Amino acid sequence: MSTKHEFDQLCTIRERRGSQTGRMGWPPALSSLANPATWQSWNDAGLAYDSTLGFPEHVGFRCGVCREFPAFNVTTREQLRLRERPLVVMDETLFGYMALEWRPALEKILKLRDTCRRLEGDFTLLWHNSSLTSRREKAAICRAVRGAMTTSLTISVDWQKH
């Protein structure tokens, strides 16, 4: 299946659900980065951003920044329209690779969120709905993202769909 076809399918799903989001990006769980091909494919498919760049085995700043930046094709030596939003935290990293319990995981999330806020950057968080099994866990994540770039309204809507 081509990247363009996958993107078209995402647009169809978004329209059926009535999403008003104008810009679409590619979540890191759906791809593995193989540059320059990945960024060029996302760019050609019309995606606005990608959030593939993050560490699988620990949280933090793989790109050295917490702000989005333009993707670049090193083969053609051209800047792309696509923007990269570096992934800072992913649930599977905290509970899988790092094997943390909820309290230390939340402490790490809050510390990284506060760093992003202090630097006026973007706090990009990937959290799978399947990781949220209790009201306590949902409340903890709402606390973590409060004031970050992700809105609690979007998170609430996602939770209620599952």
C-alpha positions as CSV (number, residue, x, y, z in Angstrom):
1,M,0.0,0.0,0.0
2,S,1.4,3.4,-0.9
3,T,1.9,6.3,1.5
4,K,-0.5,8.4,-0.6
5,H,-3.2,5.7,-0.4
6,E,-2.7,5.4,3.4
7,F,-3.0,9.2,3.7
8,D,-6.2,9.2,1.7
9,Q,-7.6,6.5,4.0
10,L,-6.8,8.7,7.0
11,C,-8.5,11.6,5.4
12,T,-11.6,9.5,4.8
13,I,-11.7,8.3,8.4
14,R,-11.3,11.9,9.6
15,E,-14.2,13.1,7.5
16,R,-16.5,10.3,8.7
17,R,-15.7,11.2,12.3
18,G,-16.4,14.8,11.7
19,S,-12.9,16.0,12.7
20,Q,-12.3,19.7,12.2
21,T,-8.5,19.4,12.2
22,G,-7.0,21.0,9.2
23,R,-3.5,19.7,9.4
24,M,-2.7,16.0,9.6
25,G,0.5,14.3,10.6
26,W,1.9,10.8,10.9
27,P,2.0,9.2,14.3
28,P,5.2,7.4,15.3
29,A,3.6,4.1,16.1
30,L,2.6,3.6,12.5
31,S,6.0,3.9,10.9
32,S,9.7,3.4,11.2
33,L,12.0,6.2,9.9
34,A,14.1,5.4,6.8
35,N,15.3,8.7,5.6
36,P,15.3,10.3,3.2
37,A,12.5,8.1,1.8
38,T,10.1,8.4,4.8
39,W,10.1,12.2,5.0
40,Q,9.9,12.5,1.2
41,S,6.9,10.1,1.1
42,W,5.1,12.0,3.9
43,N,5.8,15.3,2.2
44,D,4.6,14.0,-1.2
45,A,1.4,12.6,0.4
46,G,0.6,16.1,1.7
47,L,1.2,15.5,5.5
48,A,1.8,18.6,7.5
49,Y,4.1,16.9,10.1
50,D,5.7,13.7,11.3
51,S,6.5,12.7,14.9
52,T,8.7,9.7,14.2
53,L,11.9,10.9,15.8
54,G,12.1,9.8,19.4
55,F,13.9,7.2,21.4
56,P,12.3,3.8,21.7
57,E,14.2,2.8,24.9
58,H,14.1,6.1,26.9
59,V,12.2,9.4,26.9
60,G,13.8,12.7,26.1
61,F,15.1,14.9,23.3
62,R,16.5,12.6,20.5
63,C,16.8,15.6,18.2
64,G,18.3,17.8,20.8
65,V,15.3,20.2,20.6
66,C,11.7,20.4,21.6
67,R,10.5,22.6,18.7
68,E,9.3,21.4,15.4
69,F,11.6,22.0,12.4
70,P,11.4,21.5,8.7
71,A,12.3,18.1,7.3
72,F,15.1,18.0,4.8
73,N,15.8,15.5,2.0
74,V,19.6,14.9,2.1
75,T,19.6,13.3,-1.3
76,T,18.0,16.1,-3.2
77,R,19.3,18.7,-0.8
78,E,15.9,20.3,-0.5
79,Q,13.9,21.5,2.5
80,L,10.5,19.9,2.5
81,R,7.1,21.4,3.5
82,L,6.8,18.6,6.0
83,R,7.7,19.5,9.6
84,E,9.2,17.2,12.2
85,R,7.7,17.3,15.7
86,P,10.2,15.4,17.8
87,L,8.6,12.8,20.1
88,V,9.5,13.4,23.7
89,V,7.5,10.8,25.6
90,M,5.8,7.5,24.6
91,D,3.9,5.2,27.0
92,E,5.5,2.0,25.7
93,T,8.9,3.4,26.5
94,L,8.0,4.2,30.1
95,F,6.3,1.0,30.9
96,G,8.0,-1.4,28.5
97,Y,11.6,-0.5,27.9
98,M,12.1,1.4,31.2
99,A,9.7,-0.8,33.2
100,L,8.5,2.1,35.4
101,E,5.6,2.2,37.7
102,W,3.0,4.9,37.4
103,R,4.4,7.4,40.0
104,P,8.0,7.5,38.6
105,A,6.6,7.6,35.1
106,L,4.4,10.6,35.9
107,E,7.4,12.3,37.5
108,K,9.4,11.9,34.4
109,I,6.6,13.1,32.2
110,L,6.0,16.2,34.3
111,K,9.8,17.0,34.3
112,L,10.0,16.8,30.5
113,R,6.7,18.7,30.1
114,D,8.1,21.5,32.3
115,T,11.4,21.6,30.4
116,C,9.5,22.0,27.1
117,R,7.3,24.7,28.7
118,R,10.3,26.6,30.1
119,L,12.0,26.5,26.6
120,E,8.7,27.5,25.0
121,G,8.8,24.3,23.0
122,D,6.5,21.5,22.0
123,F,5.7,18.7,24.3
124,T,5.0,15.7,22.0
125,L,3.4,12.8,23.8
126,L,2.3,9.5,22.3
127,W,-0.1,7.7,24.5
128,H,-2.0,4.6,23.4
129,N,-5.6,4.3,24.6
130,S,-4.9,0.7,25.6
131,S,-2.4,2.0,28.2
132,L,-5.2,3.8,30.1
133,T,-7.1,1.2,32.0
134,S,-8.3,3.1,35.0
135,R,-9.7,6.6,36.0
136,R,-6.5,7.2,38.0
137,E,-4.3,6.6,34.9
138,K,-6.5,8.9,32.8
139,A,-6.4,11.6,35.5
140,A,-2.6,11.3,35.7
141,I,-2.2,11.8,32.0
142,C,-4.6,14.8,32.0
143,R,-2.5,16.3,34.7
144,A,0.7,15.6,32.7
145,V,-0.6,17.3,29.5
146,R,-2.4,20.2,31.2
147,G,-0.8,23.3,29.8
148,A,1.1,21.4,27.1
149,M,0.5,21.6,23.4
150,T,-2.0,18.7,23.4
151,T,-5.5,19.7,24.5
152,S,-7.4,17.8,27.1
153,L,-10.5,18.0,24.9
154,T,-8.9,16.0,22.2
155,I,-7.7,13.4,24.7
156,S,-11.2,13.1,26.3
157,V,-12.8,12.6,22.9
158,D,-10.2,9.9,22.0
159,W,-10.9,8.1,25.3
160,Q,-14.6,8.1,24.8
161,K,-14.3,6.5,21.4
162,H,-12.7,3.3,22.9
